Amino acid sequence: MDFKKMILEDREKERSNKFEGTLLDYLEIIKEDKEASKLSHKRIYDLIMEKDLEILRPEENVRVRKLFGNEIIKKYNFFKEDFFGIEKVLMKIMNYFYSAAMKGEEARQVLYLVGPVGAGKSSLVEALKKLLEQCPPIYVIKDCPMREEPLHLIPKHLRADFEDLLGIQIEGDLCPVCKYRLQHEFNGEYEKFPVIRQGFSIRSRKGIGVVPPVDPNNQDTSILTGSIDISKMDLYSEDDPRIFSLNGAFNVGNRGIVEFIEVFKNDVEYLHTIITATQEKSIPSPGKGAMIYFDGVIIAHSNEAEWSKFKSDHTNEAILDRIVKVEVPYCLELNEEIKIYKKILNKSNFKAHIAPHTIEAAAMFAILTRLSPSSKVDSITKLKIYNGEEIVEKGTTKRIDITELREEAGLREGMNGISTRFIIKAIDTALSSSEQHCINPLSIMESIIKAVKELDIAEEEKKRYLNFVQDNVRKEYNKILEKEITKAFIHSFREQAESLFNNYIDNAEAYVNKTKLKDRSTGEELYPDERFMKSIEEQIGVFESSAKGFRTDVTSYMFYLVRNGGKLNYESYEPLKEAIEKKLMASVKEISRIITKSKVRDKEQDKKYNAMVEEMKSKGYCDYCCDVILKYAANNLWRD
């Protein structure tokens, strides 16, 4: 690799991208490209939309229909690699930017993100700031502290003519510094004023301003709007722009973004600048200077406690009226929560092996703490329904409706519970303490239990969290593990399950319709095999008195599924799926127990055991975690 060549090529590229001209040159550019003068909200909206979006329609996407009913979901490619399970939040944010880009009322409003700690508010803002850094450079008045739009140089009385000629709207006015320079350096000849191209930078404070919480006893508005250079006060009068130091967050964030971190930790008087910056699109100069035009996206975020306190005070109505509030709850979809942890872990330098279902167990616990209790279903069932799984009430064809569960839970679901950071720290702890450089669901559960015990929360809440790990998650993991070991033992598990399913459906349909079955091999007509059907139904507690109703429900549901374009397989109807899996597991339970517990195996047992281990390793286990998991299974799954 030629490092010098790479450096020189980059320098040449930077040089070729530079532009310096006059207002006249810029007007020629605008004539060809009207988008060069776009405002801040439209710039960000266009940047996001450049990466396109995917529209998910419920009639075309089964998962969308299960999770969102008849609502059309838009997935923006810009967000899809880093944000999971908050599609509706992102749609609200994009609705704000679209309306603001069209110069609607949102263009004069603060975008305010509120939610629990670790829900992703700061990450969303960081993503937008980094997007601006990748934005092509914009045209600005050279040496202007506000990096303002060069069209502001055009006098008010000529603007209508220029707007007609260029086919654009000119909004805003010159800052005091550029006004002074125009009069004294360029003798009012605005067409000669120099214009350059300049990019955005977080570190260099170009187009991106950040306002952290300020000590209430020392709130200096210069952080927002700049200050007066005291060293020049002996030389110039108080209203002379040459004494202004326009380096506040609103000054540097003009034409870009101004971020308020934990905004309501500040006193309300400190935030009054937001009122004029939004509604009037202007901010005060330091000292006795005139108001300065401001075009920027103001994004604020805080936790819910500060928001509740702030909105309860009626004297804050002026600011509240200028806020577009978007709630950012925790993710409530298991599959999406898993993606969050994997994304964060991929950014770390941990090289340990992670056994299958490890991250799933951690995510399961996190979501259980966030779900509101339901009188309709147990916690694990609700978790599965929120994950887009179709759960049918046992013995019926009625699916449990996710909409009913959400209505029961209310709007605050997802605004409480365990944060993503808590889980990641628990995973990091398990990784750090692993001597074998391998973690598994058991070590993660142990790490979470220790972390919960150290939490500074009410004892009742702590007890509830521990119960989620020790009872709900562990029981669900035991079921998953039992199926996994059984599948590893029976390599053709899926084929056998499908075979049992097809056989049962054929027999049930013949039974319900009071017809005979035709043997596919011999062509012989046979009565439905009730003994076979009973052997499956009894696995889930369906006995003689309710067998007829169950068979009728199964066949009705299958017809319903086919009519609606669904695909038939053994997983189509949850109660039947459970019965088939239990039937298969029952047939190998004894031999699985012997194989996993035997200290001394005969040759045949050893062969089967090794084949099972190899199958599990092909599914992502290593020798160490496979041994740990099988020992755990032997002691916990198939007890006499």
C-alpha positions, 0 to 999 in steps of 0.5 A: 500500500502506497500511503503517500499516494493515498494522502496526495490523492485525497488532498487533490480530491479536497482541492478539486472540491473547493469553491470560491467565487462571488454572489454572482457565481453563486446565482449562476449555480442556483439557476442550474441547481435550485436545491443548492439553497434548500433549508435545513429541514429539507436538507436532512429529509432529502439526505435520509430519502436518498437512501430510499425506503421500503414500504411494507403493506399488511396484505403483502407481509404476514409479519406486518399484518400480525404486528401492526394490523392494517397499518402500512409500515415504512422502513427507511434504509438509513436507519435499518442497520442501527435501529430495530423494533422502533419502526413507528417511532422512526415514521413519526420522526420522518413525518416531522421532517417531511412536514418541516421540509414542506415549510409546514408548521413543524419547520418552526417546532422543536423535535423532542424525543422522550423515553426511558434511559437506553432506549436510543434517543441519543443514538438517533440524534447522533445518527442525524449529526453523522449524516450531516457530516457526510452531506455534500458541502453547502455554499456559505458567505465567506468568513460569516460566523453564521455560515449563512445562505449567500442569497441573504445578500440580495436586498429586500426590494429586489428579492421578488425579481430574483425569486421570479428569475431563479424560481426559488424563495429567499428567506432570511436576512444578513447577520450583523457581522456581514451587514457591517462588512457589506457596508464597510468592506464592499461599499454595498456592492453585494454581488462582489461578496465572496462565497465558498463551499463548506462541509459540516463537522461535529468536532469543528462545530460547523453546522452542528451545535450541542447544548449540554445541561448547564449548572442552574446557578451559572446559566450563561446564555452565551453558550446559546447565542455567543458573547461580547469580546470584552477586549474590544469594548474599548475600541468599539461601541456596544452595538458594533458587530465587531465586538460580537463573538458569534460562537454559541450553539445556535450560531454554529448550528445555523443551517444544520442541527442544534442538539439539546441534551437532557434539555429540561435539566435546565431552568426554563429562563435559559430555554427562552431562546428556543421560542424565537428560534422556532416561531420567529426563526431568529435569535438575539445577538449578544449585548444590544445587537439586532436579532439574527435569522436562524435556520436550523433543526432543533432536536432536544431529548430527555428522560420522562421524569424531566418531561413530566416535571416540565409539562406540569408547570403551566407557565411553560406553555410557550415552550410546550406549544413549540414542541413536537413530542415523539416517544421513544420506548424500549423495543418490545419485539424479541427478534429486534431486541436480539439484533440490538445486542448483536450490533453492540457486541459486534462493535466490541473487541470481545472474541469469545464464543456465544452459544445459541440462544444466549442472546435470546435468553437475555433479550427475553428477560429484558422484554418481560420487564418492559411488558405490562401484565395481562389478564388475557395471557401469560407473560411468555405468550404475550412476548411471543405475540409481540414478536409476531408469532401467531398464537391460537387459543387451545382447542379453538381456531381463535387467534389471540389479537395483539391489538386487544393486548395493546389496548389493555396495556395502554400507551405507556407500555415499553416506557419502563423496564430494564434498559439495553445498557443493563443487558449489555453490561450483564453480557460483558460481565459474563464474557469477562468472567468466562475462563473458557472464552465461551458464554451460554444461556446459563452463564447469562442468566447467572450474570443477570441474576447477580446484576439484578440483586445489585440494582437499587430498586424496590424489593418488590420490583427486584423480586419480580425481575428475579422471578422473570429470570429464574422462572419464566426465562429458564422454563422457556429456555428448557423447552427450547433446549429440549426441542433442540436436543431432540432435533439433534438426536433425530436428524430428520425431526422436521420431516417426521413432524411434517409427516405426523402433521399430514397424517393427522390432518388427513385423518381429522378431515375424514373424521369430521366429514365422515368419509374414508381415507384412501391409502396412497400405496394400496388404494385401499379405503380406510376408516380414520385412525382414531388411535393415531389421532388420540396419541397426538391429542393426549399430548396437550390434554385433549381427551375423548370428550373434547376430541371431536371439537378439537378435530373440527377446530383444526380442520376449520382453521386449516381451511381458513388458512388456505382460503387466505393464502397461508401455507400449511405445515406442522407449525400452522396451528399452535396447539397441534404443533405443540402436540406433534413436538411433544409426541416426537419428544416423548418417543426419544425422551428415554433414550435421550436421558440415557445418552446424556446421563450415561457415564459408560456407554456401549458402542451403539450409544456412543455412536448416537451420542457423538452424532448428536453432539456433531449435529449440535455443533453444526448448529453453533455450539462448541465442544465446551458449551455443548458439554455444559448444555448436555450436562444441564439437560441431563440434570434438569430436562428428563428427571424421573 
